[in-house]
Amino acid sequence: MVTVVCSCRDVRAFSKRQAVFWLDGACRCSLVGVNRHAGPPRASDAPDVPEPTFPERARTLAHLGHTGTLATLSRRHVGHPFASVMPYALDEAGRPLFLISSMAMHTQNLEVDARASLLVTQPDWSGDPLAAGRLTLMGEGRKLTAADGAGARAAYLARHARASYWVDFDDFAFWRLDVVDVYFVGGFAAMDWVTAAAYAEARPDPLADAGPGIVEHMNRDHADALLAYARHYAGETADEASMVTVDRLGFKLRLRQGERLSSVRIAFPREVTSAGQSREVLIEMLRVARGG
């Protein structure tokens, strides 16, 4: 549980049917007693709204990203972190794959000390960067052999087709980050360590690739439906509502009522695994919300 105290008013979480609701008051606020497992603050009697686990969310975020920030240990300034922009792909266990030149400073750093971490942030996020999802994959870099590199090559070029122009240069080789630990942040007050084993065993959400299109479509063409979802399933009346994220278990809305901003997560009545199923369920939920 968390307590949120604001200069202009107290903020508390409370339950409304299938939703967990919290305020983001437009004033100076502080969190007291943050539970890193909890996510957004909610009342003690608020039901848990189904949501993907942190390992699943971490794998989904890694899957959606294409470029991260690679931190290696500098050989020039021993012990100092050295950060580089790093395009990456993933193998089946979610381990990052890099195509890097022996002339690059990060490669030279890895050859001296294999310890490294990759920061991946939520792509195409336009809001407060501290509210966006991100994860840090900690591990050790390993240069792949020719045998291991075949699979890495296919995975990497599938994500970064332009790399085909330099993939066969003599100074380039594939490296893999063997993950030893993962730190996931899902936004404010939602953060925790994810073990390497849990991360490797998890799978990206089945709506990961379709999600951005679903969100864009709902926000562009179905603003009234979003208001109806908020009113019926969360008991909240708003002037504006926008969909922020969607996954196989539900979706998150951002609401504005006057100057008050809030967020709510609403559960699907059943798990969905495709864009087509999400459309069917959203139509079904809208029919119920409108009394049909």
Secondary structure, DSSP 8 states (H G I E B T S, - for coil): --EEEESSSEE--EEETTEEEEE--SS-EEEES--TTT-S---TT--------HHHHHHHHHHH-SEEEEEEE-TTTTT-EEEEEEE-EE-TT--EEEEEETTSHHHHHHHH--EEEEEEE-TT--S-GGGS-EEEEEEEEEE--HHHHHHHHHHHHHH-GGGGGTTTSTTEEEEEEEEEEEEEEEETTEEEEEEHHHHHH----TTTTTHHHHHHHHHHH-HHHHHHHHHHHH----SEEEEEEEETTEEEEEEEETTEEEEEEEE-SS---SHHHHHHHHHHHHHHHTT-
